[in-house]
Amino acid sequence: MKAISEGIYQRGKNGTKYVRRRIPADIRAAYPACQEHIVRSLGTADLRDAKELARAELARIDTEFRQKRQELDLSRVSLNPKRIARLDNEQLESVARFWVHRVLLNDDRIRQDGLDDTKFDELGEKLASQRTELGRVLAQGKSMSVYPALHGFLRLCGLDFAPEKDEAKRASYTFLRSVIESLDYQLARQRGELVDTDKVAPATTHPLYVVAPERAPENPEMPTWAKVFETWRDYVKNRRSTTTIASQTPWRDLERFAATRGTRMPAEVTPELMTSFAHYMFERGLEVGTINERISKVRAIYKIAVGKHVLKTNPALHTLGFKENGVKQRKKRRLPFDPADLATVFSSEVFTQHKRSRGQSGEASYWIPLLMFYTGARPEEIAGLALSDLCRDAKFGWYFNIVDRPGDEDRDLFDDDDVPESHRRTLKNSMSIRRVPVAQELIDLGLLRYVEWLRGSDSTVFFPTLKKDFHGKLSGSFSKFFGRYKRAIGITDSRKVLYSLRHSMKDLLEAAGVPSKYLQRVLGHTTGDGKVTDGYGSDLPFSRLSKYFSRVQFPVIPALPWEPGHGTVSLKDGKS
């Protein structure tokens, strides 16, 4: 890497910027033996943007260093760690669960911070290589090869493990299985599968406190961070996984921040600490809207815990967020694609040469932008469409029936037995359930031919190759592809994103003079007519909605009628 500014480095043919920070000597033991630096991608080649992002990233690294220092302090609770010669089965299993939980938490942080294509590929190769190597070791019964790692891990936990040979072999075998288990979960995430840390590896007691209860905190009954979060999560039966994950992020961030201030438990958090947490997020460079939303989520978690008598007070109750002036808010708004942008998007090789993303997006590369443009629907609503959602009214023609499609835990609420669990998803809210007419332009582009093509391959959904990402979103992979794709074809304004197609539809509806309440129903918003009307789109006469929709004058786009994809999209960075 080449140093180009203080703390900022550059590498790769695109000049991607990175930050690099040397690991302090006093916490080097908390990192792999060969690692001397922390290197993080800033995800941009623009130096001005990199300098702004670097401040926040360096602050995160400083926080990580403080957390590592605290972890090492825990391992040095006495001048001599507790010496043990044996771990019983319960203790050994607890150590294994603690390992998997910590590995997945760290993996959460890495993925939430974001990985560019290079880092993502490197991580996948590393995980696959480790899994192959350790799987072979396990199959050959050579578990003692991981004993040094087990011994080092326990040492960091404040335990000096000095077993006899047979005991070392037994403990190493259990530890090796837990290491492989954690690799399998990480590889599942690498494939885009949803792996919830709190479900597959819930928080467990620190190994030191399991083996040496006398060294546990004075108040072991004080509810843990995991316990408080579970109380909030379980308050709503079968709470949506996307909602759970969205609230986990600020909760875990608060846990890490509190640890740097010597606060171990959620009951010890004070209003003053919450205010400091808000300023910490601001200093990290988070957007004002994101900060306020995270404070709101933390407040809601505490509220349920207090209501369930798990905690006594809500320290976030009166925590203030931040406000932006109107000029800045308007400047940051998402923008619709203008006619020139639409021509650029729909004249590209995806729509004129029928090339596709190399990833899982497949035919979604062609159809999701078109369906969003001609329906105004949200990405996740389009990504989760089943073939049965395309319906025909004898009088008013084709329409999309956009409905909730919950998972197996709510099977009694729906009849779509032919839609696989992998493609079930719930909508944003009840107002999102609606019917949207199919524009004639979509028919002309081959929508019905595409549906028959899918049926010919026994598919029951529009996009069978899509897989849910870490946040449980079917549209997640495509959204990332589209972001790279639109930059590669020359649309660089950060305010113009996949969602801009939805904004374009709103502008077209307004230009056609569609009454506000019908416009809102097409987009899946409230109409203002009350809960009955807003509860389901068909409560507005579909005949009227169809009539108003027919007034929309869609601009002519250069996309050619659909053909099955052949060839792959070529982006500037050589990846798609």
N, C-alpha and C positions, 0 to 999 in steps of 0.2 A: 504494500500500500504506500501511496505517496502523500506526505503531509502537505496540506495546502493552506491550513489556517490553524490557529491554536485549538488543539483537541479534535480537529476534523481532518479526515484522510479521504483519499479517493482511490478507487480501483475499478477495473473492468473497462470494456470498450465504451460503455455508456457514461463513464465518469461518475458512477454512483458514489455518494458521499457516506462516510462512516464516522462514528466516534470511537475512540480508543482510550482506555483508561487502565493504568497499571494497577494490579491488585496489591493493596498494602501488605507488607510483610507479615503483620500480626494476624492477618486472616487468610494467609495463603493456604493454610491447612484445610480450609473449608472448600477448596476448589481442587480439581484434578491435579495430580502431581506435576504434569507438564504445562499447566496453564499459568501464565504470568500476567495476561492482559484480558480485559473484557472488550470485545469488539461488537458493535451493534450497527446495523444498517439504518440510515435515515430515510431510505426509500425515495431519494430525489437526487438529481444531478445538478440542481440549481443551488449555487453557493449561498445566495441570500436566504432561500428557504431553509437550507441546511443549518445555517447559523441559528435561526429561530428554533428549529427542531432539536438542535444539539443541546441547547440549554435544558430543555425538558428531559432529554434522554440522559444527560449527565446527572441530573437531579435524581432520576430513577436509579441510576447506578449507585449513587451515594446512598440512597435508601437501601438498596440491596446490600451494600457493604455494612451498613449499620445492622441489618438483620443478620448477616453472617457473623458479625462480631458478637451479637447477642447469643446466637447459637453456640459459638465457641465458648462464650462465658458460661453457658449452661453446662458444657462439657468439663468446665474447670471449677465446678462447685466446691471442690476441695483441692488441697494441694496434690492429693493422690486420688485418682478416680477409683471408684469401688471395684475391687478385684473379685471376679467371679470365675468359677470353674465349670459351671453347668447352667444351662437354661432349660427349665421344664417346658413341656409342650405348649402350655398356655403362654408363657413368656416368649417362646420362640415365634409362635404365630403372631403375637402382638408386635414383635420386632419386624416381622415380614410385612404386616399390614401397614405399619408406620412407614416403612421404606416405600411401598407402592404409593401411599398417599402423598408423601413428600415429592416423589418423582413426578407424579401427575400434576401436582400443584405447580411445580416448576415448568412443566410442559404447558400448562394453562397460560402461565405468564408469558412464555416465549411466543405462543400463538396469538395471544391477545395483543401483544406489542406489534405483531405483524411480521411476516417473512416475505422478502422479495423472492422472485423465481429461483435465483441462484441459491440462496440460503435454504429455501424449501427443498430443492433437489438434493442439496448436500446433506440436510437432515435426514431425508428419506433413505439415502444411500448408507448413511452411518447407522441408522436404526436397523435396516435390513441386514447389514453386515454383522452387527452385534447379535441379532436374533439368530442368524444362521450359525455363527460360531458357538454361542452359548447353548443353542439347541443340540448341537453335536456333542458338546461337553456333557450335557445332561444325559443324552442317549448312551454315551459311553461310560457313564457312572464316574466321571472324573470331577466330582463336585468340589474336591479339595482345592482346585485351582482358583476358586473364588474366596477361599478362606481369608487371604490378606485383605480383600475388599470388605468382608464381613467384620473382620477385626478392626479395621480402620473406621468403619461406620459406627460400631459400638463404642469405640474410643471417643469419637466426636459426641456421642450421647452420654459420656461420663462413665463408661463401663470398660474395665480392663478385663477382656475375655481371655482366660488362659486355661483351656480345656485339655483333657486327655485326647489321644488320637481319635478314638471312636466317637467321643462327644463332638469333637471338631468336625468330623465327617458328617455326623447327623445334622448339626446346625448348618453346615455349609450347603447340604442338600436342600434344606428348607429355604435358605436364603437364595440359592440359585433359582429355585422355582419362582420366588417372588420377583427376582430381577427379570426373568423371562416373561412373567405375567405383566410387569410394567411395560416391557418392550412391546408386547402384543397390543396393549391398550394404545400406546403411542403410534404404532403402525396403523391401527384402526382409524385414529384421528388423521393420519397422513393420507388415508384413502378417502377422507371426507366423511367418515362415519361419526355419529354423535356418541361421545363417551363422556358421561357426567361423572366427575371425580367423586362427588358426594354420594353417588349411587354405587359405583363399582369399588371404591376404596374410601369409605367414610373416615373422618378424622378419628384417631385413636390416641390413647394415652401415651405420653412420651416414654420410651423404653426405660429410662432411668427411674421414673416413678413406678413403673410396673415391677422392676427388679428390686428397687429400694424405696418402698412406699414412705419411709421415714423422711425422705428428701423431697416429697411432694409439697406443693403449696399449702399454706396453713388452712385454706378454705377449699378443700377439694370438691365441695358441693356447689361451688359457684358455677353457674352455667357457662359452658364454653361457647366459642364463636359458632361452632358447628351446631350445638344444641339450640341456640337462639335462632339460627337460620332455619333449622328443621322445623321449629315451631311455626315460623312464618310460612314456610313452604307447605306444610301439612294442614294449615288452616283452611285452604281451599283444596278439596279433594281432586286428585289428579290434575294439579296445577300444570298448565302448559310448560313444556320443557324450555321453550324459548323465553318465557317470562322468568322462569327460575334462573336460567343462565344470565339473563340481563341484570338480575338483582345480585347474583353472585359476584359479579365484577366489582361493584363499589364496596360490597361487604368485605370481600377479601382485601381490597385495597385499604380499607379502613383498618382491618386487622393488622396488616403489615405496617401501616403508618403508626398505629397505636403502640406496636412493639418497639418502634424506634424511640418512643417517649417513655418507655418503661411500663406501659399499660398492658397487662397480660390478658385480661378478661373484658368482655363487652360491658359488664356491670360497672367496671371501673372508668369507663369513658365519661368525660365531663362535657358540659356545654362549651367550655373554653377549648377543649381538645377538638371538638367538632368544628369550631370556628377555624382553628389552626389547620384542620384537615381540608376545609374549603379553600384556604389560601394556598395550601400545598398543591392542590389540584390546579389552581390557577397558575402557580409558578411553573408547573410541569407543562403548561401550554395547552391544557384542555380548553375546548370552547365553552363559553359561558352557558349555553344551553345544556351541554353535557354535564357540567358541574352541577347545575341546578337540578337536573334530572337525577343524578347520583345521590345528591343530598335527599331528595324526595324518596328515593328507594330505601335508603338507610333509615329515614324517619318512619317509613311504613313497616319495616322489619321490627324496629323497636316498638312501634305501636301495638303490633300483634303480641309481641313478647310480654308487654306490660298488661295487655288485656287478658292474656292467658296466665298471668301471675308468675311468669318465669323470671321477669325483672320487675323492679319497683319503679324505675323512672325512665323517661325517654330523653336522653341528652340531646337528641337532634330536633326536639319539638320546636324550638325557636331559632334554629340555626338559619342564618341568612345566606343566600347565595349571592349572585352578582347580577347586575343589570347593564345592558349595553344601550348606548344612545341610538336613536332611530336611524340615523344616517348609516351607522356601521351595520345595523341589522339589515337594512335594505340592500347594502352592498354585498352581504353574504348570502342573500337569497338564491335559491336554485333558479336557473333560467331555463325557459323552454328552448328547444332547438328551433332556430330560424330556418327559412326556406333553403338557405345555402347549406346549413348544417344537415338538413334532411337529405338534400341532394348528395352531399358527401357520404353520409352513412349508407344510403340505399343504392349508391352506385358502386360501392366497394365490391371486392371479389366474393364476399359472402353472398351477395344478392344478385350478382351478374355472372359470376363464374362458378357459383355453388360450391365454394370451398368452405370448410368447417374448422372449428377449433380442434386442436389435437387432444384436448382434454375430454371430460365427460359431457360437455355441452352438446356435441353432435348437432342434430337438426334444430335444437334450441337456438343455435347461432343465427339461424335464418328466421325462425318463427317468433321468438319472444319479442324482439324489437317491433316486428310488424304487428303482432297482436296487441302490444302495449299502445302503439301509435293509433291503431284503428278502434280500440276499445277504451283506452284510458285506465285500464286495470293496473293494479299493483303487480310488481314482479312475482311475488310469491303466489298471488292469485292465478297468474298465468302458468307458472311452473307446476302448480299442482292440479291443473285441469285433467279431468278424466274424459275419455271419449264420450261417455254418457252425458257429459255436461253440454255438449253441442246438441241443441234441440231444434225442432222445426214447428212453428205455429202455422196451421193451415191457412191463416189469413195474412199473417204479418211476416212470415218467412223465418229464417234461421236466427237463433240467438244463443248466447252463452248463459247457462244457469250457474252462477257463481255461488257455491254453497260451502258450509262447513263440512269437513270430512275428518272427524276425530280419529284417534288411534284405537288400537284393540281394547284398551281399557274402557272405552265408551262404546263398544260395539252395539249395545242395545239402543243407541241413539240414532243409528243410521242403517241403511239397507244396501250400501255399496259393497257387497261381498266380493265383487270382481276387482276392486281397487286394492292393490297390495299395500301392506302396512308402510312400506318404504315411501309411498307417495301420499300418505294421509297428512293433512295439515289443517289447522283451524285458522279461520280468518281473523283479521285484526279486531273486529268487534261485530256486534249483531247488525249494525247498519251496512256492513260490507256484503251481506247476503242480498243478492239482487239478480236481475236479468238484464243483459246488455245485448242489443241488436247486433247482428253480424253485418258489417259494411259489405256492399257488393264488391268493393275492391279486394277484400280478402278472398271471396269466392273466385274472382278473376285470377288471383295469384295462386290458386290451386289448393285452397284449404280443404275442400272436400276430397280431392285426390290424395292429399296427405293423410287424411283420416282413413281412407280405404287402404292405403299403403300400410298404415299401422295395424289395422285389423288383419291384414294379410300376414303379419308377423306375430299375431296373437297378443298384441299389446292392448291394454285397456286404458292406458294413459297417453297423454300427448307427448310426453318427453321421458321415455322409459330409461334413458341413460343417466338422467340426473340423480345425484345422491345428496342426502342431507349433509350439510357442513357441521362444523363444531357447534354452531348455534342452532342446529336443527332446521336450517333453511334450505329448501330445495333449490332456490334461486341463487344461493351464495356463490357457487363456483362460476355460474354464468355472469353474475354481476362483476366479479373480479376480471373475468375475460373481457367483458365489454369495456371496462375502464381502461385496460391496456389497449384494446382495439381502437377505441375512439381517439386515443392520443396518437396511435400509430398512423391514423388516417388524417391527422392534422387538426383535430378539435382539442385544444389544450386548455380552454377555459375551465377551471376546476368547478365552476358553478353549473356546468353542463354535464350531466351524468345520465345514467340509464333512466332515472326517474323523470328526466326532462321530457321524455316522450309522453308521460302522463300530464305534465304541464302544457304540452303542445295540444293535447286533446281538450283540456279546459279552455284554452284560447279559441279553439275551433268551435266549441259548443257556444261560447259567448258570442263569437262572430256570427253564428247562425241564429242568434236571438232565442236560444232555448231558455225557457223560464227557469229561474234559479232552482226551484225545488226538483225539477226534472234533471237539470244539470248535476245537482248534488247526488241524485240517485244513480245516475250513470257512473259517477266517480266513487260511489260507495260512502258518501257522507250523509249526515243528517239533513233532512229536508226543512226542518223548522216547523213541521206540522204535528209534532208530538210523537210519543213512543209507539203508538199503534202503527202509524205510517212508517216510521223509521225502523220498526221491527223487522220488516221484510219488504223488499223492493216491489213485489207484485201488488202491494196495497195501493200503489199508484197505478192507474189503468195502463196496462202495457200497450194498449192501442194508441194512447196519447204519447207515451214515451217513444214508441216506435215512429210515430208521425214526426215528433220533434227531431229525433235522431236523423231521420231521412233528409233533414234540411242541411246537415253538415256538408260543407264543400271541402273535401280533402284535397290538398295539393297533389298534383301528379308527381309521382316519384319514379326513379329509373329502375327500380327492382324488377327483375324478370320473373315469370311464373316459376314456382317451385319445381325443383328436380332433386332426387336423392343426392346428398353431398358426395363430391369426389375431389380429393386433394385437400390440403390443409392451408389455413390462413398463414400468411407471412407477415409477421410484425417486425418492427424496427429492431427489437432486441433478439430476434430470431426465435422467439418462443410464442406459443399460442395456448 
